Structures are given as C-alpha cells and as structure tokens.
Amino acid sequence: LSVLTKLATTFRGSDVRKLYLSDNALGIRGLVNLMPMFEGSAMEALYLNNCGLSKESMDTLKTILEAGVGASLKELALNKNMIGRNGAAVVKECLPLCKQLEYFSYAGCRPEGDGSRDVCDGILSMVNGYDEDDQVKLQHLNLEDCTIGDDSSLADALKKCSQLTYLNLKDGGLEEAGMRQIISAVEASGAKLTHLLLDNNDVGSASGEALGNFLRLQLPTLQVLGLEGNELVDEGVAEVLRPYQETPDNPLQELNLNLNEIEQDGVDAILACTFPNMTSLSLEDNEEIPRDALREKFGSKVTFGDDDDVDDLADQLASTGM
C-alpha cells in the first residue's frame, strides 16, 4: 500500500493517460490510496484485471469516474474480480459516466443473473446517453461468464454499436432465443466483427441457419469464430459453414467447434470449406468425429484433444510395422 501511495503522490496532477495495474492485490484500500493520482486526470485507459476488487471497490471507482476520469476514459478492464451481484449494480451506474468508452472487458466477475442484467442495463444507458447524431464509440465488448439469456437490454444496446469489432459472450446462457436477439442486433447496427465468441451457449442445431446467414454478412472481416459447446451437431455445423463453402476467399484464422457432437456429415461440411488464412481449427471433444481426412487437409492446424499425440504415435508405430 505504501508503494501505491508513493505512486499516486508522484504522478498526482501528471498527464498519465494509461494505467495498467492488473494482477496486483489492490483491493479497496489500494484503490483508495491511488485516488490522488486521478485528480484532474484525463486518463484514457484503466486496467484492473484480477486485483481483488469487490463491491466496495466499485463504489470507489464510481467516485473516481464522477470526479472527471469518466469523461476521458476509453478503455476499462475489470476481468477476474470478485465484484459479484451487488458490485454489478454499481457498475451499472459507472458505465453511463464513460461516454468515450471504446473497450470494456468484464469477464469472470461473478455477476450471476441479476448482476448480468445490471451490467447490460448500464451498457444500454451508456449508449442511450449519446446525442442522436453521435456515433457510439464502443469497439470491444467482453462479457464472458455474464448470464445474458434472452434479456433484451444488451441487444438493444448493440443495435447502436456500429463500430463494434470484438464481441465475447462466452458462457452467456443465450440458448437459441438469446443468440437470435444478439445477431439480429449486430446486423441492425451494421457492425463488422473481427472476433465473435459465442462458446458454451447451448444454441442448438436449430440455430445453424440463422448463424450461417449472419456469418455470411460478417464473412469479409471475421477472423476468429468461437462456437464451442453449442450442441450444433452435423446439421447445425453444415448450416454455419455454408458461407465458407460459397466464399473460399475469406479471412477466418481461428475456428473453435469443440464439443458439438460432430460426426461424418459435419466433417464433410468442414472439408467442403476453404480457409486460406486458417491457423487453428479446434475440434476437441467430438468423440465420434472421423479424423483422417481432416488431418490430411489441415495438418497440424487441426486439433482433436489430449489424445492427439497418442494417435500420432500409434500411426507412426503402425507405419514402421511395430
């Protein structure tokens, strides 16, 4: 704490624009000790990931933002803190203070259902705070482990986020209805994504066609697509990948289809695609997936899980007659 006090005193009234304090055990006392550093500050980036922050810490953060930092802040990262349900209610009040925000990351903060809705309501209040003719600046949004479900607040906010390029809603409890709301909102905004992470949302095979149609619009820019743990099965995978069968000149670099019950028809759909920029194709935990043709086409870029090395060794031994 004495180090933080010295830091705050040294840089008090300075023109520090970016502050990275992630992976330090700040807690509420540490954040309070830093407050002099924010006086009259035009700070643009504040990274407080994994800092032991709680609901009380969010009260302090709100005070900092209200004192003027909120007017200039462009990047705010609060990942992996113990903010919880009650802290999320304070975050809801913090976000409308940050009208210049381009980057917001709130992964793994244990908001649960009610807290997740508060965070989404805060994002909606932030974008609604823009003047009618102004463009919402948000480009990067990470709400991993927030339970979004089919609540409409986030979708209503995303409709206004035309500059959005990165969207992470892993473990969001979307299911089919929530997923359709989200992709419809992004489509309505006109945003062109480079990263779309929808892993572990149980969207089901019936969502495949809607996802495929959405990806067709995002195909010119999308580089990373995460769909792990969504029970797409072969039918859904085929629909999702149809745009990539139709358009071989695409920028996709990483595709995660782990844990989707993919079998032969799904493999055929993957093999029918061309991915000229692919660096990683993840197909782990698809227990019945045929592998040989995928290995032949994608080589070391495709992974099937922990037993890859065992299978490779077995193949080598078989080829040598051992």
N, C-alpha and C positions, 0 to 999 in steps of 0.2 A: 504493500500500500504506500509506503514511503516513496518508492520508485515512481508510482503513478502520480503522487502529489508533486514530486520534483518535475516530472514530465509536463504536468498541467501548468505549473508555475513558469517553467522555462518557455513554453510556447503560448503563454497567455497573450492575447492580442496579436498573435502572429497570423500569417496568411496560409496556414496549413489547410490544404484542400482535401487530402485523402488520409484517412486514419484506419490502419489495419491492426486490430488487436485480437484477432481470432486465436483460439486455443490458449487463452490465459484465464486463470481462475479469478476473474474480476469480481463477480457477484455485485450486489447492490452497493457495498462500501467502495469498491473500486470505481464504479461508475460515478458515484457521488464525488470522489476525490478528483475525478477528471473534469468536473463541471467548469472550473475556471478556464479551461482550455477552449471551451465553446463560447465564451463571452464575446460577442461581436463577430463571431466566426461566419465565414461564407463557405463552410465545409461542403464538399460535393460527394464524398464517399465515406461511409462508415461501416466497417466490417467487424461484427461482434459475434462471429460463429463460435459455438462451444465455449462460452465464457461464464457458464453457471448463472445465467440471468434468470430472474423469476418475475412474478407479477409486480413486486415492489420495484424491480429494476425498470420495468416498463413505465411505471409512474415517473421515475426519474428521466427516462428517455423522452417522455412526453413533455416534461418541463424544459428539457434541452431544445426540443423541436419548437416549442412555443416561444422560446426566447429568441428565435431567429434562424436557427440552423435549418428548420423545415423549409424555409423559403428558397434555400440554395441546394438542398440535398438531392443528388441524382441517383445515388446507389446506397441501398440499405440491405445488409445481410445479417440475419439473426438465426441462422441454422443451428440445430442441435442444442437448444437451450431449454431449460425447464420452465418455460413461460406458462404452460398449462391453460386450462379453460379460463380462469379469471384474468390471467395476463392477456389473453387474446382479446378480451373486452376492452382493454386499454389500447392494444394495437389498433383496434377499430377506430379509436379516437385519434391515434397518431397519424394514420395514413392520409386523411384529408389535409393535414398540415404540410404534406410533401407533394406539391403540385408539379414539381420539376422531375419527379421520380421516373427514372428510366429502367432501373434494375431493382427488383425486390425479391429476396430469397428468404423463405420461411419454412424450410424443410425440417421435419423431426422435432417440432416444438410442443408436441403433445396437446394439441388444442381440443381433441375429441370433437363430437358433432356440433355442439353449441358454439364452441370456440372457433371452429372452422367457419361456421356461418358468420360469426362476428368479423373474422378476417376478410371474408368475401364482401360483407356489407361495407367494411372500411375501404376496400378497393373500389367498390361502386361509388361510395361517397367521394372518393378522391377524383375519379374520372368525371363525375357529375359536377364537380367544382370548377371545371374548365368553362371558360366563356364559349358560347355557341360556335364561334368561328375559329377557336383554337384547336390545335391537334393534340390529342393525348400523347404524351411522350413515352409511355411505358413500352419497353422493348423486351425485357427479360423477366419472366414470372415463374418462380419455383415455389409451388405449394405442395410438394411431396409430403405424404402422410397427413394431409388435411382431408377430412371426410366431407367431400363436396356433395356427393349424392346427386339428386336431381333438383337441388335448391337453385333458384333462378338468378340469385344475386351475381354470381361470378359470370354467368352467361350474359347478363345484361351489361356488365362492365366490359366484357371482351368485345361486344359489338362496337364499342367506341375506340378500341385499341388498334388502330390501323398500322401502327409502327411495330407491333409485336413480332418478334422473330423466334423467341425461345419460350416454350410452354411445357412445364413439367407438372403433371397431375398424377404421378405415380401413387398407388395405394389410396386413391381418392374415393373409392366406393361409388364410382359413377354408374356402373351397370349400363344397360342399353339406353335407357331414357336420359340419363345424365350425359352420356357420351354424345348422343344426338344433339342435345342442347348446346354443348360446348362447340362441336364442329360447325353447327349452324351459325353460332355467334361469331366464330372466327371468319367463316365465309362471308358473313354480312359485313364484317369490318373491312374486308379487302386485304387483311394482313397476309404477308408471305413468310411462312415459317421456314427456318433452317433446322430447328430441333422440335420434335413432337414426342413427348414421353408419356404414354398412357398405360404403362405397365400395371398389372395386378388390379384391374378394374372390373373383371368378370363381365365384359361387354357381350360375350356370346357370339355364336356364329351368325345370328340374325342381323348383327351389326355390320357384317362384312361388306355388303353392297354400299351402305351409307359411307363407311370409312373409305372404300375404294373410290367413290365419286368425289369425296373430299380430297383425297390424296391426288387425284387427277389434277385438281386446281393448284395444289401445293407442289406438284412434282418438279417444276422448274427450279425451285430453291431448296427443297427439303434435303438435308444431308444426313440427319440422324432420326431414326424412327424406332421407338420402343413400344412393343406390344406384348411383352412377356405376361404370362399368366392370365390370359383373357378367354380361354376355352373357345378359341375360334374354330378349331377342328379344320379338317380339309376344306370344307365348303367355304368357311369364312376366310381362310388363307387365300384361296383361289380368287375370291372377290377383292380382297385387299390388294393383291398383287397384280390385278388385271392392268392397271395403268402402266406398270413397269414392263408388262409384256408388249403393250402397244407402243411404248416410247423407250427404245433402247438407249437413247442419249439423255441420261438423267444423272443428277449429281449425288445420288444416295451413296453414302460411305459406310454407314453402320445400320444394321437391321437386327433387331432382337425379337425372335419368335420363340423364345424358350417357353416351355410348359403350355403348349397349345394343342396337345393331342394330335400332332401331325403324323399322318401315315403316307401311303403311296400317292394318293391324289394330290395331297398337299406338296409332296416332293416334286411331282410333275409340274405343279404351278410355279414352284421356285425355279426349277430348271428351265422353264419357258421364258424366264426373265433374263434381261441383260443388265448387268450392273458394272459399267466400265470404271467406276471410281470406288468400288467396294473394298473396304479394308477389314470389315468384321461382320460375319454372319453367324449369329448365335442361335443354336437350335437345341439347347440343352433340355433335358427332362422331357423329351418327346420319346417315350420308351419304345414305340413301335416304328420309329422312323427308319426307312432304308437309307443307308449311308454311302454306299459305294459310288453312285453316280454324282452325288453332291461333292464328295471328296475329289472326284475326277475333274469336276468343273471348277470348283472354288479352292481346291488345295488347302493350304494352311489357314486360309481366311475363315473357313467354317469350323465351328467347334460344337461338340456334342456333349461335353461334360467331363467329369473327373475320370471317366474310363477311356478317354481318347488315347492316352499313352499306352494303356494296356492293349487296346485294339491294334494300335500301330505296331507294338512289339509282337503281337500274335501274327500279324500279317508278315512281318519281317522273318519270323521264325518259319512260317509256312513256306515262304518263298525260297528259303535255304534248305528246305527238306528236314528241318529239325523238329 
